[in-house]
């Protein structure tokens, strides 16, 4: 189904009505009944009736996945306030959303700011429709928090660039069609000045992806090796040598995406909403413990603080501002808050958190959320780096000493 024409001219009530009509037409009748009746068991059954990839494609094609993306590229072109209406209704209907957050939350905004018209026409629609998954190729074994010190090289050869090097901690690289790649194109310049930004085909010859297994047993992250990989210059994003400026756009949007700044929901807490933890405590009697009740109350308070911070971020975007260093506030607080919440959930489980029956999906999900939350304060920028950004760019404190900022990258001493 095509997007609504002139959607931005609709009132909030008209927009909500059109979305609900679309949902009723595209969701299984059992799903509609479950939402209207508030029947969790029926909703659980209805999930088996939805083909995830097909659903994400239809949601994206109709424009509901990326409501604020411009109408000139086939999207709805809604304001931030209108997008809030859309997201609230999608949350109320409990619909599946695309896991392509690196593409939609980071790649899309970067392409819209720095990309050519041809790049926007080619890349945005399949990204929104969950047809092409994206990954981010920034971190390297020797360049984690100091991304600008990266060593992966891109050498120009006519209308192409030849790339050699290694990236690591690359989420979804094993599934991705495209990667957001920053590589060094001029080692004679200081580390921030000699970089360029590319869109690389992850299926191209010379790209090797090796999964890294996590404590959860999953392998979301990967290491990626580039051996004489050729990238057309037409897939360079932004001016040659200005890769750090382009990367900064991606990083600002990454922090907004990982902090949930696109949502105003007070249930936006990563691995598990507060209500679910409260329900668990009530079910097993832990809520009778005064200390547990105090921790639950604190979790609710902090969830509301995140909601209010996100509302301010939404207001800034509505006014036309790009995500800035203040995004580090929500990323930092969200990461540490989710870890506290997951710790509380496991504490409430008690001995059941050490062993459970194979069919106890609820406990398995809770424990997995606890294990997965260990990465929250590392991925997307460590909490230490977030505090540095806030100190320097928000509070105006002096920068930490950096002896390699103004010397050629090739002259920086590094371990061999």
C-alpha positions as CSV (number, residue, x, y, z in Angstrom):
1,X,0.0,0.0,0.0
2,X,1.4,3.4,-1.0
3,X,1.9,6.2,1.6
4,X,-0.9,8.7,2.3
5,X,-0.7,11.7,0.0
6,X,-0.2,15.0,1.8
7,X,-0.1,13.2,5.1
8,X,1.5,16.2,6.8
9,X,-1.7,18.2,6.3
10,X,-3.8,15.9,8.4
11,X,-4.8,16.7,11.9
12,X,-3.6,14.5,14.7
13,X,-7.0,12.9,15.0
14,X,-7.2,12.3,11.2
15,X,-3.7,10.8,11.2
16,X,-4.5,8.5,14.0
17,X,-7.7,7.4,12.3
18,X,-5.9,6.7,9.0
19,X,-3.3,4.6,10.9
20,X,-5.8,2.6,12.8
21,X,-7.7,1.9,9.6
22,X,-4.5,0.7,8.0
23,X,-3.7,-1.5,11.0
24,X,-7.1,-3.1,10.9
25,X,-6.7,-3.9,7.2
26,X,-3.2,-5.3,7.5
27,X,-3.2,-7.2,10.9
28,X,-4.8,-10.6,11.4
29,X,-8.4,-10.3,12.8
30,X,-7.2,-12.2,15.9
31,X,-4.6,-9.5,16.5
32,X,-7.3,-6.8,16.2
33,X,-9.5,-8.6,18.7
34,X,-6.6,-9.1,21.1
35,X,-5.8,-5.4,21.2
36,X,-9.4,-4.3,21.5
37,X,-10.0,-6.8,24.3
38,X,-6.7,-6.4,26.1
39,X,-6.2,-10.2,25.8
40,X,-2.5,-11.1,26.2
41,X,-3.0,-14.8,25.4
42,X,-4.9,-14.1,22.3
43,X,-2.2,-11.6,21.2
44,X,0.5,-14.3,21.8
45,X,-1.4,-16.6,19.5
46,X,-1.8,-13.9,16.9
47,X,1.9,-13.3,16.7
48,X,2.3,-16.7,15.0
49,X,0.0,-15.5,12.2
50,X,2.3,-12.6,11.1
51,X,5.2,-13.1,8.8
52,X,7.8,-10.8,10.3
53,X,9.7,-9.8,7.1
54,X,6.5,-9.3,5.1
55,X,5.0,-7.2,7.9
56,X,8.0,-5.0,8.2
57,X,8.0,-4.5,4.4
58,X,4.4,-3.4,4.4
59,X,4.8,-1.1,7.4
60,X,7.8,0.5,5.7
61,X,6.1,0.8,2.3
62,X,3.1,2.6,3.9
63,X,5.6,5.1,5.6
64,X,4.7,4.2,9.2
65,X,8.2,2.9,10.0
66,X,9.9,6.2,9.2
67,X,7.1,8.8,9.4
68,X,9.3,11.9,9.4
69,X,11.3,11.0,6.3
70,X,10.7,13.4,3.4
71,X,7.7,13.0,1.1
72,X,9.9,13.7,-1.9
73,X,11.6,10.3,-1.5
74,X,8.3,8.5,-1.1
75,X,7.7,8.8,2.7
76,X,5.1,10.6,4.8
77,X,7.1,13.8,5.6
78,X,5.4,14.2,9.0
79,X,6.5,16.6,11.8
80,X,8.0,15.4,15.0
81,X,4.7,16.0,16.8
82,X,2.8,14.0,14.2
83,X,5.4,11.2,14.3
84,X,4.7,11.0,18.1
85,X,1.1,10.2,17.3
86,X,2.1,7.5,14.9
87,X,4.6,5.9,17.4
88,X,2.1,6.0,20.2
89,X,-0.5,4.2,18.1
90,X,2.0,1.6,16.9
91,X,3.0,1.0,20.5
92,X,-0.6,0.6,21.6
93,X,-1.2,-2.0,18.9
94,X,1.9,-3.8,19.9
95,X,3.1,-4.3,16.3
96,X,6.5,-5.7,15.4
97,X,9.1,-3.2,14.3
98,X,12.1,-3.6,12.1
99,X,15.4,-4.5,13.9
100,X,17.2,-2.5,11.2
101,X,18.0,0.2,13.7
102,X,21.4,0.9,12.4
103,X,19.9,1.7,9.0
104,X,16.8,3.5,10.0
105,X,18.2,5.2,13.1
106,X,21.7,6.0,11.9
107,X,22.2,5.4,8.2
108,X,19.0,7.0,7.1
109,X,19.6,10.4,8.9
110,X,23.3,10.4,7.7
111,X,22.3,9.8,4.1
112,X,19.6,12.4,4.2
113,X,22.1,15.0,5.5
114,X,25.2,14.1,3.4
115,X,24.0,11.9,0.5
116,X,23.5,12.7,-3.1
117,X,20.0,12.6,-4.6
118,X,20.9,9.3,-6.4
119,X,22.0,7.8,-3.1
120,X,18.8,8.8,-1.3
121,X,16.6,7.5,-4.2
122,X,18.5,4.1,-4.2
123,X,19.1,3.4,-0.5
124,X,16.3,4.9,1.7
125,X,13.2,3.0,0.5
126,X,14.6,-0.6,0.8
127,X,16.1,0.4,4.2
128,X,12.7,1.5,5.5
129,X,11.1,-1.6,4.1
130,X,13.4,-4.0,5.9
131,X,14.6,-5.3,2.6
132,X,18.3,-4.2,3.1
133,X,19.8,-4.5,6.5
134,X,22.7,-2.1,7.5
135,X,25.7,-2.3,9.8
136,X,28.2,0.3,11.1
137,X,31.9,-0.2,10.5
138,X,33.7,2.2,12.8
139,X,35.4,0.4,15.7
140,X,38.7,-1.4,15.2
141,X,40.8,-3.6,17.5
142,X,43.1,-0.6,18.2
143,X,40.5,2.1,17.8
144,X,37.5,1.7,20.1
145,X,36.7,4.8,22.1
146,X,39.2,6.8,20.0
147,X,37.4,6.1,16.7
148,X,39.4,8.8,14.8
149,X,42.6,6.8,15.3
150,X,41.4,4.0,13.0
151,X,43.8,2.4,10.6
152,X,41.7,0.8,7.9
153,X,43.0,2.3,4.6
154,X,41.2,3.3,1.5
155,X,43.4,4.1,-1.5
156,X,42.0,5.7,-4.6
157,X,42.2,3.8,-7.9
158,X,40.5,5.8,-10.7
159,X,36.8,5.9,-10.0
160,X,37.1,3.3,-7.2
161,X,38.6,3.0,-3.7
162,X,40.5,-0.1,-2.6
163,X,40.0,-0.9,1.1
164,X,42.2,-3.0,3.4
165,X,41.8,-3.4,7.2
166,X,39.8,-4.8,10.0
167,X,36.7,-3.7,12.0
168,X,35.2,-5.3,15.1
169,X,32.1,-5.3,17.3
170,X,30.0,-4.8,14.1
171,X,26.4,-5.5,14.9
172,X,24.4,-7.3,12.2
173,X,27.3,-7.5,9.8
174,X,26.4,-11.2,9.2
175,X,23.0,-10.1,7.9
176,X,23.8,-6.8,6.4
177,X,23.6,-5.8,2.7
178,X,25.3,-2.4,3.3
179,X,27.8,-1.1,5.8
180,X,28.6,2.5,7.0
181,X,32.4,2.6,6.7
182,X,34.9,5.1,7.8
183,X,38.4,4.6,6.4
184,X,41.7,6.5,6.3
185,X,42.3,8.1,2.9
186,X,45.2,10.5,3.8
187,X,47.7,9.3,6.5
188,X,49.7,12.5,6.1
189,X,47.0,14.5,7.8
190,X,46.0,14.5,11.5
191,X,43.7,11.6,12.5
192,X,40.5,13.6,12.3
193,X,41.3,15.2,8.9
194,X,42.4,12.2,6.8
195,X,39.2,10.2,6.9
196,X,36.5,9.5,4.3
197,X,33.1,7.9,4.7
198,X,31.8,5.2,2.4
199,X,28.8,2.9,1.9
200,X,30.2,-0.6,1.3
201,X,28.5,-3.6,-0.2
202,X,28.9,-6.3,2.5
203,X,28.5,-9.0,-0.1
204,X,31.4,-7.6,-2.3
205,X,34.5,-9.7,-3.0
206,X,37.1,-9.4,-0.2
207,X,34.6,-8.8,2.7
208,X,34.9,-11.5,5.3
209,X,32.5,-11.5,8.4
210,X,33.3,-13.6,11.4
211,X,30.7,-13.8,14.2
212,X,31.6,-13.2,17.9
213,X,29.6,-15.2,20.4
214,X,28.4,-13.3,23.4
215,X,27.6,-14.3,27.0
216,X,23.9,-14.7,26.0
217,X,24.9,-17.4,23.5
218,X,23.9,-15.2,20.6
219,X,26.3,-13.7,18.0
220,X,25.0,-10.2,17.3
221,X,28.5,-8.8,16.9
222,X,31.1,-9.6,14.3
223,X,34.6,-8.8,13.2
224,X,35.0,-7.8,9.6
225,X,38.0,-8.1,7.4
226,X,38.6,-6.1,4.2
227,X,41.0,-7.5,1.6
228,X,41.3,-5.4,-1.6
229,X,37.6,-4.5,-1.4
230,X,36.6,-2.1,-4.2
231,X,34.1,0.6,-3.5
232,X,32.9,2.9,-6.3
233,X,33.5,6.6,-5.6
234,X,29.8,7.1,-6.2
235,X,29.3,5.4,-2.9
236,X,31.3,7.9,-0.9
237,X,29.2,9.9,1.5
238,X,30.2,13.5,1.9
239,X,33.4,15.2,0.7
240,X,36.7,13.3,0.5
241,X,38.6,13.9,3.7
242,X,35.6,15.0,5.7
243,X,34.7,11.5,6.9
244,X,34.9,12.6,10.6
245,X,32.2,15.2,10.1
246,X,29.9,12.7,8.4
247,X,30.7,10.1,11.1
248,X,29.8,12.6,13.8
249,X,26.3,12.8,12.3
250,X,26.0,9.0,12.5
251,X,27.3,9.0,16.1
252,X,24.9,11.7,17.2
253,X,22.0,9.7,15.7
254,X,23.3,6.5,17.2
255,X,23.1,7.9,20.7
256,X,19.6,9.1,20.1
257,X,18.6,5.7,18.6
258,X,20.1,3.7,21.5
259,X,18.7,6.0,24.1
260,X,15.2,5.7,22.8
261,X,15.0,9.4,22.1
262,X,12.6,8.8,19.3
263,X,10.0,7.6,21.7
264,X,8.2,9.4,24.5
265,X,7.1,6.2,26.2
266,X,8.0,5.8,29.9
267,X,8.2,2.1,29.2
268,X,11.1,2.5,26.8
269,X,13.7,0.8,29.0
270,X,15.5,-1.6,26.6
271,X,15.4,-5.2,27.9
272,X,12.1,-5.1,29.8
273,X,9.5,-2.5,30.8
274,X,9.0,-1.5,34.4
275,X,5.5,-2.9,34.4
276,X,6.7,-6.4,33.6
277,X,9.2,-6.3,36.5
278,X,6.5,-5.0,38.9
279,X,4.2,-7.8,37.8
280,X,6.9,-10.4,38.4
281,X,7.4,-9.0,41.9
282,X,3.7,-9.2,42.6
283,X,3.4,-12.7,41.3
284,X,6.1,-14.2,43.4
285,X,5.5,-12.1,46.5
286,X,8.7,-10.1,46.3
287,X,6.7,-6.9,46.3
288,X,6.0,-7.5,50.0
289,X,9.6,-6.7,50.7
290,X,10.1,-3.0,51.6
291,X,13.5,-2.8,49.9
292,X,12.2,-4.4,46.7
293,X,9.3,-1.9,46.7
294,X,11.7,1.0,47.1
295,X,13.8,-0.3,44.2
296,X,10.6,-0.6,42.0
297,X,9.5,2.9,42.9
298,X,13.0,4.2,42.0
299,X,12.8,2.4,38.6
300,X,9.4,4.0,37.9
301,X,10.8,7.4,38.8
302,X,13.8,7.0,36.6
303,X,11.6,5.8,33.7
304,X,9.6,9.0,34.0
305,X,12.8,11.0,33.9
306,X,13.8,9.3,30.7
307,X,10.4,10.1,29.3
308,X,10.6,13.8,30.1
309,X,14.2,14.0,28.6
310,X,13.0,12.3,25.5
311,X,10.1,14.7,25.2
312,X,12.6,17.6,25.3
313,X,14.7,15.8,22.5
314,X,11.5,15.4,20.5
315,X,10.7,19.1,20.9
316,X,14.2,20.0,19.7
317,X,13.9,17.9,16.6
318,X,10.4,19.3,15.9
319,X,12.1,22.8,15.9
320,X,14.5,21.5,13.1
321,X,17.6,20.8,15.2
322,X,19.9,17.8,14.5
323,X,20.7,15.5,17.5
324,X,23.6,17.0,19.4
325,X,25.9,16.1,22.3
326,X,22.9,16.3,24.6
327,X,22.0,12.9,23.1
328,X,24.8,11.5,25.3
329,X,22.6,12.3,28.3
330,X,19.9,9.9,27.4
331,X,22.3,7.3,26.1
332,X,24.3,7.4,29.3
333,X,21.3,7.3,31.6
334,X,19.3,4.8,29.6
335,X,22.2,2.3,29.5
336,X,22.9,2.5,33.3
337,X,19.2,2.5,34.1
338,X,18.5,-0.6,32.1
339,X,21.3,-2.4,33.8
340,X,19.8,-1.5,37.2
341,X,16.4,-2.6,36.1
342,X,17.7,-5.9,34.8
343,X,19.6,-6.5,38.0
344,X,16.4,-5.9,39.9
345,X,14.5,-8.3,37.7
346,X,17.0,-11.1,38.4
347,X,17.1,-10.3,42.1
348,X,13.3,-10.7,42.2
349,X,13.6,-14.1,40.4
350,X,15.8,-15.3,43.3
351,X,16.9,-18.9,43.0
352,X,14.7,-19.4,39.9
353,X,17.2,-17.1,38.0
354,X,19.8,-19.9,38.3
355,X,17.8,-22.7,36.7
356,X,14.4,-23.1,35.1
357,X,12.3,-25.5,33.1
358,X,12.7,-25.6,29.3
359,X,9.1,-24.3,28.8
360,X,9.6,-21.3,31.2
361,X,10.0,-18.7,28.5
362,X,9.4,-15.8,30.8
363,X,12.3,-16.6,33.1
364,X,14.6,-17.4,30.2
365,X,13.7,-14.0,28.7
366,X,14.4,-12.2,32.0
367,X,17.8,-13.8,32.4
368,X,18.7,-13.1,28.8
369,X,17.8,-9.5,29.3
370,X,20.1,-9.3,32.4
371,X,23.0,-10.8,30.4
372,X,22.5,-8.7,27.3
373,X,22.3,-5.5,29.4
374,X,26.0,-5.9,30.3
375,X,26.8,-4.5,26.8
376,X,24.6,-1.3,27.3
377,X,27.4,0.7,28.8
378,X,29.9,-0.3,26.1
379,X,28.0,-0.3,22.8
380,X,27.4,3.0,21.0
381,X,30.1,4.7,23.1
382,X,31.1,3.7,26.6
383,X,29.6,5.5,29.6
384,X,33.1,7.0,30.2
385,X,33.2,8.5,26.8
386,X,29.6,9.8,27.2
387,X,30.7,11.6,30.4
388,X,33.6,13.1,28.6
389,X,31.3,14.4,25.8
390,X,28.9,15.9,28.4
391,X,31.7,17.5,30.3
392,X,33.4,19.1,27.3
393,X,30.5,19.9,24.9
394,X,27.6,20.5,27.3
395,X,29.2,21.7,30.5
396,X,32.1,23.5,28.8
397,X,34.9,21.8,30.9
398,X,38.4,21.6,29.5
399,X,39.2,18.8,27.1
400,X,41.5,16.0,28.2
401,X,45.1,16.3,27.0
402,X,45.6,14.9,23.5
403,X,49.2,14.8,22.1
404,X,48.3,13.3,18.7
405,X,45.5,15.7,17.6
406,X,47.6,18.0,15.4
407,X,50.3,15.6,14.1
408,X,50.1,13.5,11.0
409,X,48.4,10.1,11.6
410,X,51.4,8.2,10.1
411,X,53.7,9.8,12.7
412,X,51.6,8.8,15.8
413,X,53.4,6.2,17.8
414,X,51.5,3.0,18.2
415,X,52.2,-0.5,19.3
416,X,53.3,-2.9,16.5
